[in-house]
Amino acid sequence: MGLPATGYDIATISNPTSSITDFTLLVDLSRMSSMFKSSWNTSEQGRGRAAKLDGTELACDWINLNHAAKTGWLRVKWIGALASTGTQRLRVYPPNTENTAYAVGDPYGRNAAYSGAIAIYPFDGDAKGRSGNEYDLTVSNATQTAGKIGQAYSFNGSNSYIAEGASKIPVLAFQSGFTFHALIKPNSYGEVNLGTLLSKDDDGNGLNGIRINISSVAGNRIICRIHNVASNCLSAVNSITLSQWNTIDITMLSTKGNIYINGSLSGNADQLLSDESLITTSNPITIGNRSGATDRTFDGLIDDVQLWTGAKSTAWIGEEFAQGNDQSAFWGTWTWVSQQVSSISVGQASKLSIGAFVSI
């Protein structure tokens, strides 16, 4: 099904600090143009589509759509490198009968939007995985509420958790390095001042696995541990802000751990950890509490949990934070394209202002 030549919003992507690949863009649909929203067919209850400026179609995941209010979020997998220089633009087509999206498993469907991911949990009304691996989670005593991006889960600080069920992520997915990403809004440092973000271990201290906590005991910061109680990766002292959204990214590769808060490295670089090959436990991944128990409950909101193979680059982490933190600064203004410009080449088009694409 070919893409229409017109009838889409377009905006310029903010360039990363250095070229990155395997990046999934984020779009707040509430910021789209009035023409985009008027072309949104609410009765069709479908999804739109997305493409590069040159018409190359891109895989999409439409998150937390509200067809009546014409709001929601969109994740779009960029093909190739997202360059640090030049002008790169994204087309977004509104949900209507011309732009009905592909099924989740199709080349431009939801699963392809997260290729390279271990698991993705946007918490869009549930705790189901969205990367195609379908590692769905089970919710216990956590409740849905408004998040930073769509919906989030609220943890009560006493017995909430979200954990893997029968289908578990293989430990091999972690043993060659990985990246953990989450948005958190803590009310406090959690139960016994060791509120858990993620745990997969045998004793709550990282044995045969991994644990990630926020802690006031260790100086109001993030603690990450693989296997060995003596081997910790720590963010800077007082690096967590209560009652506000904090973007957390943690990379682990070849016994080296790095913690990023709000897009910037926090604490020392390449802190020594036990080898990822020591993550061998069969206990379930648990979000908001420790594996197999409920005595280190997170107190607050957790949103947009992502697990990726390998260690993401500093540029990737910075770009992910930038688009999640301030959509206006990242994208600028979305402009409706209603008239095809056929007398210029794609190369020429990339040098024009967005206004050149708009019929008045």
Secondary structure, 3 states (H helix, E strand, C coil): CCCCCCCEEEEECCCCCCCECCCEEEEEHHHCCHHHHHCCCCCCCCCCEEEECCCCEECEEEEEEECCCCEEEEEEECCCCECCCCCCEEEEECCCCCCCCCCCCCCCCCHHHHCCEEEEECCCCCCCCCCCCCCCEEEECCEEEECCCCEEEEEECCCCEEEECCCCCCHHHCCCCEEEEEEEEECCCCHHHEEEEEEECCCCCCCCCEEEEEECCCCCEEEEEECCCCCEEECCCCCCCCCCCEEEEEEEECCEEEEEECCEECCCCCEECCCHHHCCCCCCCEECCCCCCCCCCCEEEEEEEEEEECCCCHHHHHHHHHHHHCHHHHHCCCEEECCCCCCCCHHHHCCCCHHHHCCC
